[in-house]
Amino acid sequence: MNRFIDFFLKEQQLRWKVYLASCCIAFGYGFVNLYAFHRIEERVSLETVVLLFALVAVFVAVYVAKGTVFFGETEKPMRAIRLGWKLAVAGTAALALLTSTYLIGISRIQAAIVDFRLKSFAAFLDTVQAANLSDQQLRDRYKKIQSVVEVSSANQIPVDPALLQMTQTAISSSLKKRSPSEQTKQLGWTTSIELESLAYTRKVQTGAIIPVPARQIANTGGYLINSPVSIDNGSIYVQGEHSWFALGPGGGQFVLNQSTVVFDKIDFLGFFSEPAIKLVGDRSNALVRDSIMQNLVQPLDRITWIDVSFANSRPLYAEGAPLRLRNVSFKDCDLSHLSFPWVFGPVSSELVKRIREANGQPITFTYEPVSK
């Protein structure tokens, strides 16, 4: 008991050593878990605080039991002094870093690191040096970008959407300026799709895009659409929670006229009459994410499909048109009309082959025509 009281009343130098050492170890634990293992911030913060108090308690217990924590003053006085100064400097630095991390915010620090990496990747891909990269080196760059995107998405890091779009443009440009292998093309365009998807997510999170509820987009106020819903010269983001749009046989479909539309967690149920999404004009674009397409006749080209499941449907594809599939599955689908006008070309033949080999499992396949 006397040693316990002495630790807090008399051993001032030792007490500060214990506090600084505990802060240093706890900071190292938190730093490694956040930035090396990319764990969730809230959980790591709690564990770091618990570890900090546990370390102090252990050091105090050791002192009470043995009368010393570090090297004893009588055993190695000079070394103990040197160790104390070094430990004090290291602990002070650790404490300063820990305090600044808390004040700035872990997520903001993570975002700054990711933004810096994306900016560096994008800038490098536009340099003359990048044009001389080998096929393998270019793939390695794309894999690094893909890894950054996956970590940012999984940990909800607030990345700058403008940098995501800039990186996407840089990848597109790097692919169009050279003739890489098919493997590199697939990886590059897939990474571009993931960048686009995360950019939309971040725009919604920052308020740059205001999502439109599924019920609002259906003019009837419900989810049954019996006539075309035309979206002209605009950009909207339709968001649901796997909300169903039943497209009636009377012509229910979404007609995008020189517009860009994102369907997020919107499911479509058709009657094999009209396509659920029809693009009109060369400036029309659509992105469908985390959706189910059932009983539909739907062209795949010029639309970006991410985490989409086609069931009992008839997909179509115009040979030579842009094709963007990321984790898309086809179950019990009629593939006989996949290429219009029913003449299989190299892209549609490869697509049919991959769908059949996947046997209902998701596939990733892209094609971007080369402008001459």
Secondary structure, 3 states (H helix, E strand, C coil): CHHHHHHHHCCHHHHHHHHHHHHHHHHHHHHHHHHCCCCCHHHHHHHHHHHHHHHHHHHHHHHHHHCCCCCCCCCCHHHHHHHHHHHHHHHHHHHHHHHHHHHHCHHHHHHHHHHHHHHHHHHHHCCHHHHCCCHHHHHHHHHHHHHHHHHHHHCCCCCCHHHHHHHHHHHHHHHHCCCCCHHHHHHHHHHHHHHHHHHHHHHHHHCCCCCEEHHHHCCCCCCEECCCEEEECCEEEEEEEEEEEEECCCCCCEEEECCEEEEEEEEEECCCCCCCEEEECCCCEEEEEEEEEECCEEECCCEEEEEEEEECCEEEEECCCCEEEEEEEEECCCCCCCEECCCCCHHHHHHHHHHHHHCCCCEEEEECCCCC
